[in-house]
Amino acid sequence: MITAAGIEIDAPARIVWDVFSDVERWPEWTASVTSLVGIDGPGLAVGKRFAIKQPRMPKLVWEVTEVEPGVGWTWVQRSPGGLTVAGHRVAPLPGDRTRVDQHIDQRGPVGLLVGALMRRMTRRYLQLEAEGLKARSELVSRGAAT
């Protein structure tokens, strides 16, 4: 089951990438993440794991499976009977604008059930992340935040 969200941001792709890929700072700009800690140290790299706590959910560990600097990354969360794959993509648009797309793909018998039960909340969290990323990236682009 795939749940997706996207947004256009009035900031250059390099700024959006810098904000988005600095995952440990997500709790500063999105209400959908209360804690995000690099288990294997900071920075996105294949094989690194991150403990993420979201409201109304248990802490989960996500492992980075692919990174294309400046473009996107994928991380996965494994549990008995389920696999959740989260993709994050950044694409430049004309006029120093950027398109960001995210998706959550819940697989396996348990993953499909959880995905169906939590689809509304998943969609809301993806939207909160998109809106928070837009706000923070636009502030950074204007020089109003770091």
N, C-alpha and C positions, 0 to 999 in steps of 0.2 A: 504494500500500500504506500503510495507516494503522496506526500503533502508538500506543496511548494509555495514560495512567496518571492516576490521581486520588487525592486524599487529603483527609481532614477534619482541620482544625487547630483546636486550642483557643486561638484568638486572634481578635480582631476583624478584619474584612476590611480595614480601613484599614491596620492594622499589617502584615498579610500582604502587601498590595499594596506597601507601602513597602519591605519586605524583598525581595520577588520582583522588583520593577521596578528595583531598584538592581543591575542586571545585572553591573556591573563588580566587585561584591563576591561574586559567586557562588563563586569559588574559595575563599573563606573558609568556606563552609558546605556545599559539595557536592564529593565526591570525583570526580564525573563531569566536572568542568571544572578544568583546571590553569591556564588563562590566559584572560582575557576583557578585551579592550581596545577602547574606543571609538575608531574611526579618525577619526570626525568630531566628537570631543568626547564628554563624558559625557551621560547622560540619554537616555531613549527618546523618539524623535520620528520621524515618517515620513521616510524617506530616509536616516536615519543608519545607518552600517555599523559592525559589530563583528567583530573578529577573535577567533575562539574556538578554543582548543586543548583537545582532550580526549584522555585516555589512549588509546593504540592507534589514533589517528586523526591525519591531517594537520591543520594549522591551516586553518580555513575562514572565509570572510567571509560574514556574514549581514547582510541589509538589512531594516530595519523597513519594513513595508508598511501597517500600520495600528496605531493606538493609541487605546484608549478608556480614559482615565485612571480608575483605581480598579476597572476591570473586566477589561481584558486587552489583549494585543497579539499581533501576528503578525509574524514575520520569515521571510525566504526565503533559501535558499542555492542559487545557480545553478551548474551545471557542464555541460560538453558532454553532451548526451543525458539530462540529469536536472534536476529541480527538486525541492527539499525545502522544504516549508512547515511551520513550527512554530507552533502556537497555544498560548497561555497564557491561562487564564481564572480569575478570582477571583470567588466568589459568597458573599455573607453567608448564614449560617444562624442560626436562633434561638439565643439564649443566648451571644452573642458568639463564635460559632464560624464557621469559614469552610470552604468547599469549593474546592479548587483542581483544575483539570483541565488536562492538557497533551496535545498530540498531535503526532506527526510524520507528515506525509503525503509519501511519496516517489513522485514522478511521472516519467513518461518511460521509455523503454526501459532506459536505464542506471540510472535511479533505482529502478525496480522490481526490477532484478537486485540492486543494492546493498542495497535494502530487505530483500529476501529473505535475502541472505547475512548481513546484520547485524542481523536482527530481534531476536535474543536479547540482543545487546549494547545495542541501542537501548532495549529494554524495561528492561534493568538500569539504564542511565543515567537514564532517566525516573524510575525508582523511587528511585534515589539522590538525584536532585534533589528529589523530593517529600518524602522522609524528611528531608533536610537543611533544606528550607524549613520543614517542620513544627517541627523542633527549634529553628531560629534564631527563627522567629516566636513560638513559645511562650516562649522566653527573653526576647525583647524585650517581649512582653506582660506578663511578670512583673517587668519592670524589671531583669533580670539581664544584659542585653546591649544594645548599641546598633548 
